[in-house]
Amino acid sequence: MNGGDGDASPWVTYRRLLGFAKPYHPLLGVAAVGMLIEAAAGAYFTALMQPIIDETFDPSSTGVDLWLPAGIIGLFVLRGIAGFIADTRMAKAGRSIARDMRTGVLGKYLRLPGARFDAEPVPSMLIRLGSDSDQVSQAAIDALRVMVQQSLQVIGSLAVMLYFSWRVTLAIFLLGPPLAWVMDRVGRRYRMFSHRIQESGGHLLQAADQALSSQHEVKVYGAQGVELSRYTELANTNLRLSMKVEATRSISSALVQLMGAIGLALLLFFAGREAMAGRLTAGGFVSLMVAMMAIIPALKQLTNVQGMLQRGVASAQRLFTVLDAEDEPDTGTHSVDRAHGLLEFRNVTARYPDQPAPALHDISFVARPGTVTAIVGRSGSGKSTLIKLIPRFYDVEAGEILVDGVPVREYRLADLRRQIALVGQQVMLFDGTVADNVAYGEMQAAPRERLEDAVRGANAMEFVERLPDGLDTGIGSKGGRLSGGQRQRLAIARAMLKDAPILILDEATAALDTESERLVQDALNRLMPDRTTLVIAHRLSTIEHADCVLVLDHGRIVEQGTHAELIARGGLYAHLHRMQFHDA
C-alpha cells in the first residue's frame, strides 16, 4: 500500500485538502465578499468612535449629528447580513467537502484488495468515514472561515490604529514576534497529539464494538468486568491525550490574552504621551482602544483555531492514506457475458501478506460444469483461502487459475465476478426489503416474475408469504428479523436469481437446525445442476454424492477422489469421516 500523505508536511496536506474545495469556489467567493464587508463595517464602526466622543464631550459642540446613530444602526444591519451570507456559504462548502470525502473514501474502500480488510478493522474504517471526515470539513472550511474573518478583523483594526496614530501602532507591533512564536509552538504541540487522539478514538470504537457485538459470550463467561476494564483503560488514554490538547489550548489562550493586556498597557502609555503632545484627541484615543480591544479576541480565536486546523490536517492525512492506496489489480481485458464454467487450478501457491508460510501449496485440480467438487479438511487447512482466490479477493503467488481456459488475471474483475455466485455460512443481508436483498446489486432491474421464481425455488416463499408485505417487507439491519434458516434461503434465492455458471457454497448448512438444513439442502439441490459447484463442507454426510472430493491438509491436497474411493483408501478423509460418524 502506498503511504500517501501520512508523512507529508502539514502545509502540503492542507494545500491538497484545499484542492477538494475547487468545485465550491463560487460559494467561497460569495462568502469572502461577505466577510470583507463584515470586517470593513466593524472597522468603520471603530473609526466612528472618534467623532462620537469628540462631538459628545466637546463643550463647543451643539450635539451629535443624527447621521451618527443612524449610521451605527445601518452598519450593524449591513454587518449582520454580510455575516449571515458568509457563514451559510462557508458552511455549505464545508459540509459538501465532508460529504465528498465520505463518499470518496467509502468508494475507495470498496475497491481495495482483501488484504486491506485483514489489516484494518472495520471500526477504524468507520472512524475515518465519520469523525475524520468531519474534522477535515472543519480544517478545510471552518478553520479557514475563522482565520479569514479574524485576520480581516485584525487588519481592519490595525488600519484604524495606523490612521489615528502610527507611532502608537508601531510600538504595539513589538508584540508581533513573541505572538508568532507562541502560535508556532501551539501548532507543533497540537500536531503531536492529533494523530494519537484519532488512533485512540479508533481503538475505543473497536473495543466497544467487540464487547457489544459479543454480548452473549461476554455475559456467559462473566467477562463484563474484563471488557469494561479494557474499555476504561482506553478511555483514560483518550482522556489524557484530550486534556493535553485542552491544556495547550488554554495556556496559549492565556498567553495571547496576557500579551493583549501588555499591548493595552503600552497603548495607554504611548497614547498618553501622544495626547500630551497634542497629536491625539480623546475620540482618537477611544478609537485606538476599541481597535486594540477588538484585536485581542481576534488573536485569541486565531490561536484556538490551531487545534481545529491541526486535528483536521491529522484526519486528512489518515484519509489520504486510504485514497492513495492501490486499488485491487484490474488490468485484465478479457470480457465475457456468460462463461461455461470450466474451472482449473494449476500448481497454485498463495500466501497472505506478512505471513512466512504459504496458505496453499501447489494446488492442482479441474472442476467441470455440471459437477460438484467438495473441499474438506481440518480447520486451518486452507479451504476458505482456496475459494477466495477464484473471484480474486486475493491473488496467487505462483501458478494459475483458469476459467474456460483463460487465466483469471486476464478477465476484467467485474466480468469474472459476474460468473460467480457465493452462499456462505455467515449470510450478509442489508437493511431493506426481501426483494431488495434478493435482487441485489446488478440484479436490481430483474423482472418481478424471475424474483418470485428464485424465492420460490429457494424454499423461501413459504415464510415470505406470511410477512406483512410479502416481498416488500423490511427485514432490519443484517436481516435481524429473520431466523438463520430464513436468511440462508434468501441468500440461495439471490444466487438463483444471479444464475451464475460457478457456484461456491461455504459451509452453507453448518449452523442450521435439522429442519432448516433440510429446506436449505433441498433448495441447494435445485440450484446446483448445470453449474460448476464448489462446496466447502464440515459435515461430510452432506457431500457423499459429490463428483470429486478434495482433501486439504496444511495447504496441500493430500487426497482426491469420490466419497467411496476415499473411504476405501482409509486415509485422512476416512479418518475424519470415522470421527464424525462416532460423534454422531
C-alpha positions in Angstrom: 0.0 0.0 0.0 1.1 3.5 -0.8 2.0 5.6 2.2 0.0 8.5 0.8 0.2 11.8 2.8 1.0 10.1 6.1 4.5 11.6 6.2 3.7 14.8 4.3 4.2 18.2 5.9 1.0 19.8 7.4 1.2 22.6 4.7 1.4 20.1 1.9 -1.5 18.1 3.3 -3.6 21.3 3.8 -2.9 22.5 0.3 -4.0 19.2 -1.1 -7.1 19.4 1.2 -8.0 22.8 -0.2 -8.0 21.2 -3.6 -11.3 19.5 -2.6 -12.8 23.0 -2.3 -12.4 23.7 -6.1 -15.9 22.8 -7.0 -17.2 25.2 -4.4 -15.1 28.3 -5.3 -18.3 30.3 -6.3 -19.7 29.7 -2.8 -16.4 30.6 -1.2 -16.1 33.7 -3.4 -19.6 35.0 -2.1 -18.5 34.1 1.4 -15.2 36.1 1.0 -17.1 39.2 -0.1 -19.5 38.8 2.9 -16.5 38.6 5.3 -14.8 41.5 3.7 -18.0 43.7 4.1 -18.3 42.4 7.7 -14.7 43.4 8.6 -15.0 46.7 6.9 -18.2 47.5 8.7 -16.6 46.6 12.0 -13.5 48.7 11.3 -15.7 51.7 10.2 -17.7 51.4 13.5 -14.4 51.6 15.4 -13.4 54.7 13.5 -16.8 56.3 14.3 -15.8 56.4 17.9 -13.6 59.4 17.3 -16.4 61.8 16.0 -18.9 60.4 18.5 -16.6 61.1 21.5 -15.2 64.4 20.3 -18.6 65.8 19.4 -20.3 64.5 22.6 -17.8 65.8 25.1 -16.7 69.0 23.2 -18.2 72.0 25.1 -18.4 74.0 21.9 -20.4 71.2 20.1 -24.1 71.6 19.5 -24.7 67.9 19.9 -24.2 64.7 18.0 -25.3 64.7 14.4 -28.3 62.4 13.7 -26.3 60.6 11.0 -24.1 59.0 13.5 -26.8 57.0 15.4 -28.4 56.1 12.1 -25.0 55.2 10.6 -24.3 52.8 13.5 -27.7 51.0 13.1 -27.1 50.8 9.3 -23.6 49.4 9.8 -24.7 46.6 12.1 -27.6 45.7 9.8 -25.1 45.5 6.9 -22.6 43.6 9.1 -25.3 41.1 10.2 -26.5 40.4 6.6 -22.9 40.0 5.4 -22.0 37.7 8.3 -25.1 35.5 7.6 -24.2 35.2 3.9 -20.6 34.4 4.8 -21.4 31.8 7.4 -24.1 29.9 5.4 -22.0 29.8 2.2 -18.9 28.6 4.1 -21.0 26.0 6.0 -22.4 24.6 2.8 -19.0 24.4 1.2 -17.5 22.7 4.3 -20.3 20.1 4.7 -20.1 19.4 0.9 -16.4 18.7 1.2 -17.1 16.3 4.2 -19.7 14.5 2.0 -17.3 14.3 -0.9 -14.6 12.9 1.4 -17.0 10.3 2.9 -18.3 9.0 -0.4 -14.8 9.1 -1.9 -13.3 7.1 0.9 -16.1 4.5 1.0 -15.8 4.1 -2.7 -12.1 3.6 -2.3 -12.5 1.0 0.4 -14.8 -1.0 -1.9 -12.1 -1.0 -4.5 -9.3 -2.1 -2.1 -8.0 -5.7 -2.1 -9.0 -8.2 0.6 -5.6 -7.8 2.4 -6.6 -4.3 3.4 -9.6 -5.6 5.3 -7.4 -8.1 7.1 -5.0 -5.3 8.2 -7.5 -2.7 9.2 -10.6 -3.4 11.4 -14.0 -2.1 10.3 -14.4 0.2 13.4 -11.2 2.0 12.3 -12.7 2.4 8.8 -15.9 3.8 10.4 -13.8 6.4 12.3 -12.3 7.6 9.0 -15.7 7.8 7.4 -17.2 9.6 10.5 -15.2 11.9 12.7 -12.2 12.1 10.4 -14.4 13.4 7.6 -16.0 16.0 9.9 -12.6 17.1 11.1 -11.5 17.5 7.5 -14.5 19.7 6.9 -13.5 21.8 9.9 -10.0 22.2 8.7 -10.8 22.9 5.1 -13.6 25.4 5.6 -14.5 26.2 9.3 -10.9 26.9 10.3 -10.4 28.9 7.1 -13.5 30.9 7.9 -12.2 31.7 11.4 -8.8 32.6 10.0 -10.1 34.9 7.3 -12.7 36.6 9.4 -10.4 37.2 12.4 -7.5 38.2 10.2 -9.7 40.7 8.4 -10.8 41.9 11.8 -7.1 42.3 12.9 -6.2 44.1 9.6 -9.2 46.4 9.9 -8.4 47.3 13.5 -4.8 47.9 12.7 -5.8 50.1 9.8 -7.9 52.2 12.2 -5.0 52.4 14.7 -2.5 53.4 12.0 -4.9 56.1 10.8 -5.2 57.7 14.3 -1.6 57.2 15.5 1.1 55.4 13.5 3.5 55.9 16.4 1.4 54.1 18.9 0.6 51.3 16.4 4.3 50.7 15.6 5.1 50.5 19.4 2.5 47.8 19.8 3.9 45.9 16.8 6.8 44.9 19.2 4.4 42.1 20.4 4.4 40.5 17.0 7.4 38.2 17.2 6.6 36.7 20.6 3.0 36.2 19.5 4.2 34.4 16.3 6.5 32.2 18.5 3.6 31.2 20.8 1.3 30.2 17.8 4.1 28.2 16.2 4.7 26.2 19.5 1.0 25.7 19.9 0.8 24.3 16.3 3.6 21.9 16.9 2.1 20.6 20.1 -1.4 20.2 18.5 0.2 18.1 15.7 2.0 15.9 18.2 -1.3 14.8 19.8 -3.8 15.0 16.9 -2.8 11.7 15.3 -2.7 9.9 18.7 -6.2 11.1 19.6 -7.6 9.9 16.3 -6.0 6.5 16.7 -7.2 6.3 20.4 -10.7 7.0 19.2 -10.5 4.1 16.7 -9.3 1.8 19.5 -12.2 2.9 21.7 -14.8 2.2 19.0 -13.2 -1.1 18.2 -13.2 -2.2 21.9 -16.9 -1.2 22.3 -17.9 -2.9 19.0 -16.1 -6.1 20.2 -17.8 -6.1 23.6 -21.3 -5.2 22.3 -21.3 -7.5 19.3 -20.3 -10.4 21.5 -22.5 -9.5 24.5 -23.8 -13.1 24.8 -20.3 -14.5 25.2 -19.3 -11.6 27.5 -22.3 -12.4 29.8 -22.0 -16.2 29.8 -18.3 -16.1 30.6 -18.6 -13.3 33.2 -16.3 -11.0 31.2 -18.2 -7.8 31.8 -15.5 -6.6 34.2 -12.7 -7.6 31.8 -14.3 -5.7 28.8 -15.2 -2.7 30.9 -11.7 -2.6 32.3 -10.2 -2.8 28.8 -12.5 0.0 27.6 -11.9 2.1 30.7 -8.1 1.9 30.1 -8.5 3.0 26.5 -10.9 5.8 27.6 -8.4 7.0 30.2 -5.7 7.1 27.5 -8.0 9.1 25.3 -8.9 11.4 28.2 -5.2 12.1 29.0 -4.5 13.0 25.3 -7.5 15.2 25.2 -6.5 17.0 28.4 -3.0 17.7 27.0 -4.7 19.3 24.0 -7.0 21.3 26.2 -4.1 22.4 28.4 -2.2 23.5 25.3 -5.2 25.5 24.1 -5.9 27.1 27.5 -2.2 28.1 28.1 -1.9 29.5 24.6 -5.1 31.4 25.0 -3.9 32.8 28.4 -0.6 33.8 26.8 -2.4 35.6 24.0 -4.6 37.5 26.5 -1.5 38.4 28.6 0.2 39.8 25.5 -3.1 41.6 24.8 -3.0 43.2 28.3 0.6 44.2 27.8 -0.4 45.7 24.4 -3.2 47.6 26.1 -0.8 48.9 28.8 1.6 50.0 26.0 -1.3 51.7 24.3 -2.2 53.7 27.4 1.4 54.7 27.9 2.1 55.8 24.4 -1.3 57.3 23.7 -1.0 59.4 26.8 2.3 60.8 25.5 0.7 61.5 22.1 -2.3 63.2 23.8 0.0 65.4 25.8 1.9 66.4 22.6 -1.5 67.4 21.1 -1.3 64.7 18.4 -4.3 62.6 19.7 -7.8 63.7 20.7 -10.0 62.0 23.3 -12.1 60.5 20.4 -8.9 59.2 18.7 -7.7 57.6 21.9 -11.1 55.8 22.4 -10.9 54.6 18.7 -7.4 53.3 19.3 -8.5 51.5 22.5 -11.6 50.0 20.8 -9.5 48.8 17.9 -7.0 47.3 20.3 -9.8 45.6 22.3 -11.1 44.1 19.0 -7.7 42.7 18.1 -7.3 40.7 21.4 -10.3 38.3 21.0 -9.5 38.0 17.3 -5.9 36.9 18.1 -7.3 34.5 20.8 -9.6 32.9 18.2 -6.7 32.6 15.7 -4.8 30.8 18.4 -7.7 28.5 19.2 -8.2 27.7 15.5 -4.8 25.9 15.6 -6.5 22.9 17.3 -9.2 22.7 14.8 -6.7 23.0 11.9 -4.2 20.5 13.3 -6.9 17.9 14.0 -8.3 18.4 10.5 -4.8 18.0 9.0 -4.2 14.8 11.0 -7.6 13.5 9.9 -6.8 14.4 6.3 -3.5 12.5 6.4 -5.4 9.4 7.6 -8.0 9.8 4.8 -5.3 10.4 2.2 -3.6 7.1 3.2 -6.8 5.4 2.1 -7.3 7.5 -1.0 -3.7 6.9 -2.1 -3.8 3.1 -1.5 -3.6 1.0 -4.6 -6.9 -0.5 -5.9 -7.1 -4.2 -6.3 -5.4 -5.0 -9.6 -7.8 -5.0 -12.5 -5.6 -5.0 -15.6 -7.4 -7.8 -17.5 -9.0 -7.1 -20.8 -10.9 -10.3 -21.4 -14.6 -9.7 -21.4 -17.4 -12.3 -21.4 -21.1 -12.2 -20.9 -21.5 -15.7 -19.6 -18.8 -18.3 -19.2 -19.3 -22.1 -19.5 -17.8 -22.5 -16.0 -14.8 -24.8 -16.6 -12.5 -24.1 -13.6 -8.9 -25.2 -13.3 -6.2 -24.7 -10.7 -2.6 -25.3 -12.0 0.1 -25.5 -9.3 -1.4 -22.7 -7.3 0.5 -21.3 -4.3 -0.9 -18.5 -2.2 0.4 -16.5 0.8 -1.2 -13.9 3.0 0.7 -10.6 3.4 3.4 -10.7 6.0 3.0 -14.5 6.6 6.1 -16.6 6.4 4.4 -19.8 5.2 2.1 -20.1 2.2 -1.6 -20.8 3.0 -1.8 -23.0 -0.1 1.0 -25.1 -1.7 0.9 -26.4 -5.3 -2.8 -26.9 -5.7 -4.0 -28.5 -8.9 -7.5 -29.8 -9.9 -10.2 -29.3 -12.5 -13.9 -28.7 -11.8 -16.2 -29.1 -14.8 -19.7 -27.7 -15.5 -22.4 -29.9 -14.1 -20.2 -31.4 -11.4 -19.9 -30.9 -7.6 -16.4 -30.6 -6.1 -16.3 -30.8 -2.3 -13.4 -29.3 -0.3 -12.8 -30.8 3.1 -10.1 -30.7 5.7 -9.2 -29.8 9.3 -9.7 -26.2 10.5 -6.9 -24.0 9.0 -6.1 -26.4 6.1 -6.7 -23.6 3.5 -10.3 -24.4 2.4 -11.6 -20.8 2.6 -8.4 -19.4 1.1 -8.9 -21.6 -1.9 -12.3 -20.3 -2.8 -11.3 -16.6 -2.1 -8.8 -16.9 -5.0 -11.4 -17.7 -7.6 -13.1 -14.2 -7.5 -9.6 -12.7 -6.9 -10.3 -11.4 -3.4 -6.6 -12.4 -3.2 -4.1 -13.1 -5.9 -2.0 -16.2 -6.2 1.7 -16.1 -5.5 2.5 -18.8 -8.1 0.6 -20.9 -10.6 -2.6 -20.1 -12.4 -6.4 -20.3 -12.0 -8.3 -20.5 -15.3 -11.9 -20.2 -16.2 -12.8 -21.6 -19.6 -9.1 -21.9 -20.3 -8.4 -18.2 -19.7 -6.3 -17.1 -16.6 -8.5 -15.2 -14.2 -5.9 -12.3 -14.2 -6.8 -11.7 -17.9 -10.5 -11.2 -17.1 -12.0 -7.8 -16.2 -12.8 -8.1 -12.5 -16.5 -7.2 -13.0 -16.8 -9.8 -15.7 -15.0 -12.5 -13.7 -17.2 -11.9 -10.6 -20.3 -11.9 -12.7 -19.7 -15.6 -13.3 -19.7 -16.5 -9.6 -22.5 -16.9 -7.0 -21.5 -17.3 -3.4 -23.5 -18.6 -0.5 -21.6 -18.6 2.8 -22.2 -19.7 6.3 -22.5 -16.1 7.5 -25.2 -14.6 5.3 -24.9 -10.9 4.7 -28.2 -9.2 4.3 -28.8 -5.5 4.2 -31.3 -3.1 5.8 -34.1 -3.2 3.2 -36.9 -5.3 1.9 -36.8 -9.0 1.0 -36.9 -8.0 -2.7 -34.0 -5.6 -2.3 -31.9 -8.3 -0.7 -32.6 -11.0 -3.4 -32.4 -8.7 -6.4 -29.2 -7.2 -5.1 -26.5 -5.1 -6.9 -26.6 -5.7 -10.7 -29.8 -7.7 -10.4 -31.9 -4.7 -9.2 -33.7 -4.5 -12.6 -34.7 -8.2 -12.6 -38.3 -8.8 -13.6 -40.7 -9.5 -10.7 -41.6 -12.9 -12.1 -37.9 -14.0 -12.0 -37.5 -12.7 -8.5 -40.6 -14.7 -7.3 -39.3 -17.8 -9.0 -36.0 -17.5 -7.3 -37.6 -17.0 -3.9 -39.9 -20.0 -4.5 -37.0 -22.2 -5.8 -35.1 -21.4 -2.6 -38.0 -22.7 -0.4 -38.3 -19.2 0.9 -41.8 -18.3 -0.3 -43.4 -20.3 2.4 -42.2 -17.8 5.1 -42.1 -14.7 2.8 -45.8 -15.0 2.1 -46.5 -14.8 5.8 -44.6 -11.5 6.2 -46.8 -8.3 6.4 -45.9 -7.0 3.0 -44.5 -10.2 1.4 -41.5 -9.5 -0.8 -41.7 -5.8 0.1 -41.3 -6.4 3.9 -38.3 -4.8 5.6 -36.1 -7.3 7.3 -34.0 -5.0 9.5 -30.3 -4.5 9.8 -28.4 -7.6 8.7 -31.7 -9.4 8.4 -32.2 -9.3 12.1 -36.0 -10.0 11.9 -35.4 -13.4 10.2 -34.1 -16.7 11.6 -30.8 -18.3 10.4 -32.5 -20.7 8.1 -34.7 -17.9 6.6 -31.6 -15.7 6.0 -29.8 -18.7 4.3 -32.7 -19.3 2.0 -32.7 -15.7 0.9 -29.0 -16.0 0.1 -29.8 -19.1 -2.0 -32.6 -17.1 -3.8 -30.1 -14.4 -4.5 -27.7 -17.0 -6.0 -30.6 -18.5 -8.0 -31.6 -15.1 -9.4 -28.0 -14.4 -10.4 -27.9 -17.7 -12.3 -24.0 -17.7 -12.4 -22.2 -20.6 -14.0 -19.9 -21.1 -11.0 -21.5 -21.6 -7.6 -19.5 -21.5 -4.3 -21.0 -22.9 -1.1 -19.0 -22.1 2.0 -20.5 -24.4 4.7 -23.9 -23.1 3.8 -25.8 -25.5 6.2 -23.3 -25.8 9.0 -25.1 -23.6 11.5 -28.7 -24.7 10.9 -31.0 -27.0 12.7 -32.3 -30.2 11.1 -35.5 -28.8 9.7 -33.8 -25.7 8.3 -31.0 -27.8 6.9 -33.4 -30.0 5.0 -35.1 -27.0 3.4 -31.8 -25.3 2.6 -30.3 -28.6 1.2 -33.4 -29.1 -0.9 -33.0 -25.6 -2.3 -29.3 -26.2 -3.0 -30.1 -29.4 -4.9 -32.3 -27.3 -7.3 -29.6 -24.6 -7.6 -26.6 -26.8 -8.3 -27.4 -28.7 -11.6 -25.7 -27.5 -14.8 -23.2 -25.4 -12.8 -19.6 -25.8 -11.6 -20.2 -26.2 -7.9 -17.6 -26.0 -5.2 -18.7 -27.0 -1.7 -16.7 -26.4 1.5 -18.2 -28.9 3.8 -17.9 -29.5 7.5 -20.5 -32.3 7.7 -19.1 -35.0 5.4 -22.5 -36.6 5.2 -23.7 -33.7 3.0 -21.1 -34.3 0.3 -21.3 -38.1 -0.1 -22.7 -37.7 -3.6 -20.1 -35.1 -4.8 -18.4 -35.9 -8.1 -14.9 -35.2 -6.5 -13.7 -34.6 -3.0 -10.5 -32.6 -2.4 -8.9 -33.3 1.0 -6.7 -30.4 2.2 -4.2 -30.6 5.0 -1.7 -27.8 5.8 -2.5 -26.1 2.5 -1.9 -29.1 0.3 -4.2 -31.6 -1.5 -3.4 -34.9 0.3 -6.2 -36.9 -1.2 -8.6 -36.6 -4.2 -11.5 -38.9 -5.4 -15.1 -39.8 -4.8 -16.5 -40.4 -1.3 -16.5 -44.2 -1.8 -12.9 -44.2 -3.1 -11.6 -42.1 -0.2 -13.4 -44.2 2.4 -11.9 -47.4 0.8 -8.4 -45.8 0.8 -8.5 -45.4 4.6 -6.6 -42.1 4.7 -7.3 -38.7 6.2 -10.8 -38.5 4.7 -11.8 -41.8 6.1 -10.3 -40.8 9.5 -12.4 -37.5 9.5 -15.5 -39.4 8.4 -15.0 -42.0 11.1 -14.6 -39.3 13.8 -17.8 -37.6 12.7 -19.6 -41.0 12.5 -18.6 -41.8 16.1 -19.6 -38.3 17.2 -23.0 -38.8 15.6 
